[in-house]
């Protein structure tokens, strides 16, 4: 996997097309979830892109505190279905966390069925599950590693 970290002003039209196509493939088509993916937050995010042979197969977006939650956050975390049998999901989350650093608390809105996956990366579920775009989710927190 080759990783790229891009700010909004570094994203080309072709790269944006790849990002939106992958997000649509996974979140809209595969998960059969009609929702507003383009939420006005992409321009405020740092984008993590994972490539295999120049094909975008993994993606997440990172937010500084106060943009998505009061804590730092990341989301839209995806690996293309045909590549999920490998450890790319864990690689993506580990790379995303490394990119974020360990100084701040991180909050995510995780799909409920992925709770154990994120717990393996140091996240703890908080509160009750809730529906987001018709899919059960749970808030999860990761405390700074130096505290």
N, C-alpha and C positions, 0 to 999 in steps of 0.2 A: 504494500500500500504506500502510495506517495501522498503526503499531506501538504495542503496549502492553507494558509490562514490569510484571509482577505478582509479589508475594511470595505465599506460600501463603495467608496470612490475608486477602488481598485478592481471592481467587478465589471467585466466587459459584458456586452449584450449577449454574446454566445455563452458565457459562463452563467449569466442570469437565466437564460433559457434552460440550460442543463439543470440548474438548481430547481427551478419551478417544475420542470418535467419530472424530476425524481420525486419531489414532494407530492405532486399530483398522482404519480404512479402508485406511491405507497399509501398516502393518507386518503385520497379520494377514491381511486379505483380499487386497490387491494382491500382497503378497510371499509369500502362502500359507505363513505362518510361525506355527505355534502356539507361543506363548511367554507367559510371565507378564509382561505389560506393567506391571501395578500391582505395583511392586517395593518399596514402602515408602519411596522416596526423593523422591517429589513434594513432600512437606511440607518437605524440606530444600533445595529448588531455588528458583531465581528463574526465572520463566516468561516467555518471549518469544513474543508472539502477533502475527501479521500478518493484517490484515483487508482484504478488498476488499468494499466495499458491505455492511459489517456481517457478512460471512461469514468465518469463520476458515479461512484457506487455507495458513498457514505457522506453524510452531511449533518451538521448541527449549526445552530447559531447561538452566540453568546451575548448576554446583556450585562452591562454594568448595573450596580444597585440603583434602584429608583426608576428603571425603565419598564420592566415587566413586573417585578415584585420589589419590595423595599430592599431585599437582598440581591446579590449578584445571581444570575440565573443562566440557564441554557435550555434550548428546546428545539423542536422540529428535528429531533435526533433520529436519523434513519439510516438503514442499510438496505440496499436493493435486495429483494427477496432471494434471487438466485445466488447471493453471496452470504446468506445468513448461516449457512452450515459451518462456517469458519468462525473465528473469534473476532471478526471485524467490528461487531457491536461493542464488545469490551474494549477493543483497540480504540474505537472512536471516542467512547466516553473517557478513557484514560488520557487520550491526547487532548480532548476538550478540557478536562480538568487541569492538565499540565499547562495548557495555554492560559487558563484563568489564574493560575497560581494558587497558593494556599492561604492567602492572607484574610480572606473574607468568608463569611457564612454564605452558602449557596442554597437556594430554594428552587425546586423544580416541580412541575405538575406532571406526574408520571401516569401513564396508563396503568390501571390497577394490576393487570396481569404481569407487568414488568417490575413490580415492587421488589421481588427477590433479586432480580438482575441489578437494580440500582443499589440495593443493600450491599452487594458485593463490592461496590465502589465507595462505601462509607456513608451512604444515605440512610436516614431513619424516617419511616412514615410518621406523619403528624396529622391528627384530626381524623375525621370520618371521610370515607370515599364520597365522591360527588360525580355527577354527570357533566362532561364537557363535550359538546358536539355529539351527544348521544352515546358516548363511550365512558365507562367507569374510569375515573382517575383518582389519584391520591396525592396530596402535597407531601413532599419529602425534603428533608433538610440535611445538609452536610456541614458540620462545624469545621472551622479552620483547624488544620492539622497541628498548628503550634499552640493550641489552647486546650 
